[in-house]
Amino acid sequence: MRGSWPADLGRIARQRRVDLEWSQEELASKADVTRQWLTRFETGKGDPSLSKVLRVLRELRLHLDVTPEGRSAPVRPRAIVPVYEPSHRDASNVLSALERLSRAAARVKKPDEKASSSAVAAMQANMAAALEQLSRSQQQMRARGQLPSGPAPASGEHLEDPK
């Protein structure tokens, strides 16, 4: 790669991010870098650290081939970070995933509105019965002198403990 490696890699990374329809915020979060750092990297400004560049490339599934200058193949095993080349496979992978989700969604049963409304009505009836029982209990306790007469204390107020 000739020229400024940060600027060249930044342009490639930006194009891949755009192809994936990711925002800078999304990629920055995935690669554990700041959005500001990612902006500088994509625009070729500053001097990015290699560790951050490699994290961004890994998240984008880009390969980086490192070979000695003038050689077609390295003497030692080489480091590989995938090189992105847009292909129809990306679209077909997305399409097949959408088809699977669509089939799964079709199998989900819709709630029965009649059953839901009858369940709500039953809950309301149970609550009304519980409130009625509470009211009767309060009346009995007032009659025995266990509760003061008049309205119940407001929420958060407590009766004084007689001593």
GROMACS elastic network, one bead per residue, 0.5 to 0.9 nm:
[ bonds ]
;  ai    aj funct       b0    kb
    1     4     6  0.83261   500
    1     5     6  0.69419   500
    1     8     6  0.79835   500
    2     5     6  0.72374   500
    2     8     6  0.85332   500
    3     6     6  0.89674   500
    3     7     6  0.81343   500
    3     8     6  0.74379   500
    4     7     6  0.54058   500
    4     8     6  0.61695   500
    4     9     6  0.85989   500
    4    44     6  0.80738   500
    5     8     6  0.50692   500
    5     9     6  0.59178   500
    5    10     6  0.81851   500
    5    44     6  0.86403   500
    6     9     6  0.52571   500
    6    10     6  0.57881   500
    6    11     6  0.85447   500
    6    41     6  0.67301   500
    6    42     6  0.82461   500
    6    43     6  0.88307   500
    6    44     6  0.57147   500
    6    45     6  0.80799   500
    6    46     6  0.85050   500
    6    47     6  0.72607   500
    6    48     6  0.69274   500
    6    53     6  0.84679   500
    7    11     6  0.61733   500
    7    12     6  0.86706   500
    7    41     6  0.70349   500
    7    42     6  0.69237   500
    7    43     6  0.64498   500
    7    45     6  0.72948   500
    8    11     6  0.52998   500
    8    12     6  0.63700   500
    8    13     6  0.86426   500
    8    42     6  0.86339   500
    8    44     6  0.74275   500
    9    12     6  0.50727   500
    9    13     6  0.59689   500
    9    14     6  0.84662   500
    9    41     6  0.81422   500
    9    42     6  0.76509   500
    9    44     6  0.83155   500
    9    53     6  0.83386   500
    9    57     6  0.87123   500
   10    13     6  0.50566   500
   10    14     6  0.60439   500
   10    15     6  0.86056   500
   10    38     6  0.84880   500
   10    39     6  0.88368   500
   10    40     6  0.83913   500
   10    41     6  0.51715   500
   10    43     6  0.62669   500
   10    44     6  0.59951   500
   10    53     6  0.85690   500
   11    14     6  0.51211   500
   11    15     6  0.62278   500
   11    16     6  0.86780   500
   11    41     6  0.83469   500
   11    42     6  0.54836   500
   11    43     6  0.68410   500
   11    44     6  0.76255   500
   12    15     6  0.52124   500
   12    16     6  0.62653   500
   12    17     6  0.86466   500
   12    42     6  0.80648   500
   12    84     6  0.83046   500
   13    16     6  0.51453   500
   13    17     6  0.61071   500
   13    18     6  0.86036   500
   13    41     6  0.87542   500
   13    42     6  0.67169   500
   13    56     6  0.77168   500
   13    57     6  0.68163   500
   13    60     6  0.72439   500
   13    62     6  0.79995   500
   13    84     6  0.89230   500
   14    17     6  0.50510   500
   14    18     6  0.61519   500
   14    19     6  0.85440   500
   14    24     6  0.87918   500
   14    39     6  0.89775   500
   14    41     6  0.88520   500
   14    42     6  0.55946   500
   14    43     6  0.84859   500
   15    18     6  0.51175   500
   15    19     6  0.60908   500
   15    20     6  0.86143   500
   16    20     6  0.61588   500
   16    21     6  0.85411   500
   16    22     6  0.89550   500
   16    60     6  0.67261   500
   16    61     6  0.89378   500
   16    62     6  0.83382   500
   16    84     6  0.69125   500
   16    85     6  0.85940   500
   16    86     6  0.83046   500
   17    20     6  0.51035   500
   17    21     6  0.61967   500
   17    22     6  0.54772   500
   17    23     6  0.73428   500
   17    24     6  0.78229   500
   17    27     6  0.74725   500
   17    60     6  0.68240   500
   18    22     6  0.60807   500
   18    23     6  0.75807   500
   19    22     6  0.77978   500
   19    86     6  0.78128   500
   20    23     6  0.89974   500
   20    60     6  0.83346   500
   22    25     6  0.79997   500
   22    26     6  0.59773   500
   22    27     6  0.65168   500
   23    26     6  0.51784   500
   23    27     6  0.64711   500
   23    28     6  0.85395   500
   24    27     6  0.52575   500
   24    28     6  0.58966   500
   24    29     6  0.84474   500
   24    35     6  0.59793   500
   24    36     6  0.89039   500
   24    38     6  0.70052   500
   24    39     6  0.75580   500
   25    28     6  0.51148   500
   25    29     6  0.60837   500
   25    30     6  0.86399   500
   25    34     6  0.79234   500
   25    35     6  0.56540   500
   25    38     6  0.88203   500
   26    29     6  0.52589   500
   26    30     6  0.62857   500
   26    31     6  0.87167   500
   26    35     6  0.87498   500
   27    30     6  0.50727   500
   27    31     6  0.60564   500
   27    32     6  0.82812   500
   27    33     6  0.83342   500
   27    35     6  0.81854   500
   27    38     6  0.83251   500
   27    56     6  0.73819   500
   27    59     6  0.74228   500
   27    60     6  0.81055   500
   28    31     6  0.52338   500
   28    32     6  0.57432   500
   28    34     6  0.55182   500
   28    35     6  0.54003   500
   28    36     6  0.87847   500
   28    37     6  0.83339   500
   28    38     6  0.65171   500
   28    56     6  0.77342   500
   29    32     6  0.50850   500
   29    33     6  0.64526   500
   29    34     6  0.73488   500
   29    35     6  0.80672   500
   30    33     6  0.79878   500
   30    55     6  0.87222   500
   30    56     6  0.80753   500
   30    59     6  0.67189   500
   31    34     6  0.87644   500
   31    52     6  0.76077   500
   31    54     6  0.89583   500
   31    55     6  0.53504   500
   31    56     6  0.52227   500
   31    57     6  0.85568   500
   31    58     6  0.80640   500
   31    59     6  0.61852   500
   32    52     6  0.81196   500
   32    55     6  0.77865   500
   32    56     6  0.83899   500
   33    36     6  0.83721   500
   33    37     6  0.65663   500
   33    38     6  0.69323   500
   33    52     6  0.69700   500
   33    55     6  0.85854   500
   33    56     6  0.81943   500
   34    37     6  0.51745   500
   34    38     6  0.63236   500
   34    39     6  0.86965   500
   35    38     6  0.50130   500
   35    39     6  0.61632   500
   35    40     6  0.87158   500
   36    39     6  0.50928   500
   36    40     6  0.63610   500
   36    41     6  0.86640   500
   37    40     6  0.51787   500
   37    41     6  0.61680   500
   37    42     6  0.86523   500
   37    46     6  0.88686   500
   37    48     6  0.80123   500
   38    42     6  0.60350   500
   38    43     6  0.85110   500
   38    56     6  0.85047   500
   39    42     6  0.52104   500
   39    43     6  0.61626   500
   39    44     6  0.85363   500
   39    45     6  0.83831   500
   40    43     6  0.52526   500
   40    44     6  0.60178   500
   40    46     6  0.63193   500
   40    47     6  0.87354   500
   40    48     6  0.82191   500
   41    44     6  0.51729   500
   41    45     6  0.61152   500
   41    46     6  0.71904   500
   41    47     6  0.80298   500
   41    48     6  0.64528   500
   41    53     6  0.80533   500
   42    45     6  0.78190   500
   43    46     6  0.89819   500
   44    47     6  0.82140   500
   44    48     6  0.88321   500
   45    48     6  0.83546   500
   48    51     6  0.85708   500
   48    52     6  0.71646   500
   48    53     6  0.68419   500
   49    52     6  0.55278   500
   49    53     6  0.63615   500
   49    54     6  0.87738   500
   50    54     6  0.60503   500
   50    55     6  0.85782   500
   51    54     6  0.51969   500
   51    55     6  0.62925   500
   51    56     6  0.87898   500
   52    55     6  0.50565   500
   52    56     6  0.62808   500
   52    57     6  0.86388   500
   53    56     6  0.52055   500
   53    57     6  0.61873   500
   53    58     6  0.85875   500
   54    57     6  0.50222   500
   54    58     6  0.59858   500
   54    59     6  0.86074   500
   54    64     6  0.86411   500
   54    81     6  0.79243   500
   55    58     6  0.51162   500
   55    59     6  0.62979   500
   55    60     6  0.86931   500
   56    59     6  0.52429   500
   56    60     6  0.63034   500
   56    61     6  0.86430   500
   56    62     6  0.86882   500
   57    60     6  0.50498   500
   57    61     6  0.60689   500
   57    62     6  0.50845   500
   57    63     6  0.71273   500
   57    64     6  0.81358   500
   57    81     6  0.69214   500
   57    82     6  0.79249   500
   57    83     6  0.89942   500
   58    62     6  0.59853   500
   58    63     6  0.75848   500
   58    81     6  0.66605   500
   58    82     6  0.77626   500
   59    62     6  0.77389   500
   60    82     6  0.85553   500
   60    84     6  0.82472   500
   61    81     6  0.71973   500
   61    82     6  0.55589   500
   61    83     6  0.75103   500
   61    84     6  0.71482   500
   62    80     6  0.86865   500
   62    81     6  0.51723   500
   62    84     6  0.52711   500
   62    85     6  0.89867   500
   63    79     6  0.85058   500
   63    80     6  0.51203   500
   63    84     6  0.72349   500
   64    79     6  0.69951   500
   64    80     6  0.50051   500
   64    82     6  0.59905   500
   64    83     6  0.64291   500
   65    78     6  0.69247   500
   65    79     6  0.60868   500
   65    80     6  0.50607   500
   65    81     6  0.65532   500
   65    82     6  0.81732   500
   65    83     6  0.83646   500
   66    74     6  0.78640   500
   66    78     6  0.61582   500
   66    79     6  0.60399   500
   66    80     6  0.72580   500
   67    70     6  0.84563   500
   67    71     6  0.68355   500
   67    72     6  0.73278   500
   67    73     6  0.63684   500
   67    74     6  0.50920   500
   67    75     6  0.83966   500
   67    78     6  0.69997   500
   67    79     6  0.86748   500
   68    71     6  0.57375   500
   68    72     6  0.80971   500
   68    73     6  0.78364   500
   68    74     6  0.62279   500
   68    75     6  0.83276   500
   69    72     6  0.83324   500
   71    74     6  0.67833   500
   71    75     6  0.88915   500
   73    76     6  0.87241   500
   73    78     6  0.86482   500
   74    77     6  0.66888   500
   74    78     6  0.64096   500
   75    78     6  0.83289   500
   80    83     6  0.87009   500
   84    87     6  0.89901   500
   86    89     6  0.82111   500
   86    90     6  0.71748   500
   87    90     6  0.58465   500
   87    91     6  0.74928   500
   88    91     6  0.52724   500
   88    92     6  0.61474   500
   88    93     6  0.85700   500
   89    93     6  0.58534   500
   89    94     6  0.84387   500
   90    93     6  0.52245   500
   90    94     6  0.63550   500
   90    95     6  0.86191   500
   91    94     6  0.51492   500
   91    95     6  0.60371   500
   91    96     6  0.85968   500
   92    96     6  0.59753   500
   92    97     6  0.84170   500
   93    96     6  0.52166   500
   93    97     6  0.61479   500
   93    98     6  0.85897   500
   94    97     6  0.51105   500
   94    98     6  0.61613   500
   94    99     6  0.86315   500
   95    98     6  0.50796   500
   95    99     6  0.61814   500
   95   100     6  0.86971   500
   96   100     6  0.62160   500
   96   101     6  0.86285   500
   97   100     6  0.51391   500
   97   101     6  0.62409   500
   97   102     6  0.85647   500
   98   101     6  0.50562   500
   98   102     6  0.60218   500
   98   103     6  0.86295   500
   99   103     6  0.62200   500
   99   104     6  0.86051   500
  100   103     6  0.51983   500
  100   104     6  0.62117   500
  100   105     6  0.86019   500
  101   104     6  0.50287   500
  101   105     6  0.60325   500
  101   106     6  0.85672   500
  102   105     6  0.50794   500
  102   106     6  0.62200   500
  102   107     6  0.88534   500
  103   106     6  0.51305   500
  103   107     6  0.65832   500
  104   107     6  0.52704   500
  104   108     6  0.67722   500
  105   108     6  0.53100   500
  105   109     6  0.86228   500
  106   109     6  0.78005   500
  109   112     6  0.86361   500
  110   113     6  0.87508   500
  111   114     6  0.88326   500
  111   115     6  0.80542   500
  111   116     6  0.73426   500
  112   115     6  0.53230   500
  112   116     6  0.61386   500
  112   117     6  0.86714   500
  113   117     6  0.60372   500
  113   118     6  0.84968   500
  114   117     6  0.52464   500
  114   118     6  0.61639   500
  114   119     6  0.85699   500
  115   118     6  0.51531   500
  115   119     6  0.60977   500
  115   120     6  0.86352   500
  116   119     6  0.50919   500
  116   120     6  0.62390   500
  116   121     6  0.86360   500
  117   120     6  0.50455   500
  117   121     6  0.61302   500
  117   122     6  0.85978   500
  118   122     6  0.61091   500
  118   123     6  0.86138   500
  119   122     6  0.50719   500
  119   123     6  0.62310   500
  119   124     6  0.86311   500
  120   123     6  0.51035   500
  120   124     6  0.61826   500
  120   125     6  0.86331   500
  121   124     6  0.50687   500
  121   125     6  0.61755   500
  121   126     6  0.86452   500
  122   125     6  0.50734   500
  122   126     6  0.61800   500
  122   127     6  0.86037   500
  123   126     6  0.50727   500
  123   127     6  0.61387   500
  123   128     6  0.86084   500
  124   127     6  0.50716   500
  124   128     6  0.61460   500
  124   129     6  0.86153   500
  125   128     6  0.50849   500
  125   129     6  0.61817   500
  125   130     6  0.85983   500
  126   129     6  0.51120   500
  126   130     6  0.61378   500
  126   131     6  0.86314   500
  127   130     6  0.50329   500
  127   131     6  0.61483   500
  127   132     6  0.85726   500
  128   131     6  0.51263   500
  128   132     6  0.61519   500
  128   133     6  0.86523   500
  129   132     6  0.50631   500
  129   133     6  0.61951   500
  129   134     6  0.86019   500
  130   133     6  0.51167   500
  130   134     6  0.61588   500
  130   135     6  0.86153   500
  131   135     6  0.61213   500
  131   136     6  0.86732   500
  132   135     6  0.50737   500
  132   136     6  0.63012   500
  132   137     6  0.86768   500
  133   136     6  0.51324   500
  133   137     6  0.61834   500
  133   138     6  0.86509   500
  134   137     6  0.50640   500
  134   138     6  0.61753   500
  134   139     6  0.86482   500
  135   138     6  0.51506   500
  135   139     6  0.62822   500
  135   140     6  0.87636   500
  136   139     6  0.50888   500
  136   140     6  0.62597   500
  136   141     6  0.86480   500
  137   140     6  0.51373   500
  137   141     6  0.61450   500
  137   142     6  0.85994   500
  138   141     6  0.50882   500
  138   142     6  0.61226   500
  138   143     6  0.85678   500
  138   146     6  0.89235   500
  138   147     6  0.73560   500
  139   142     6  0.51314   500
  139   143     6  0.61896   500
  139   144     6  0.87679   500
  139   147     6  0.85449   500
  139   149     6  0.88752   500
  140   143     6  0.50284   500
  140   144     6  0.63601   500
  140   145     6  0.86915   500
  140   146     6  0.85959   500
  140   147     6  0.89470   500
  141   144     6  0.51115   500
  141   145     6  0.61705   500
  141   147     6  0.56339   500
  141   148     6  0.87072   500
  142   146     6  0.56080   500
  142   148     6  0.60443   500
  142   149     6  0.60053   500
  143   146     6  0.75752   500
  143   147     6  0.80389   500
  143   149     6  0.85360   500
  144   147     6  0.78173   500
  145   148     6  0.66588   500
  145   149     6  0.82933   500
  147   152     6  0.88031   500
  148   151     6  0.84617   500
  148   152     6  0.82743   500
  149   152     6  0.83039   500
  151   154     6  0.86070   500
  152   155     6  0.89453   500
  153   156     6  0.80620   500
  153   157     6  0.58215   500
  153   158     6  0.69743   500
  153   159     6  0.75660   500
  154   157     6  0.55701   500
  154   158     6  0.83712   500
  155   158     6  0.83002   500
  158   161     6  0.87601   500
  159   162     6  0.88001   500
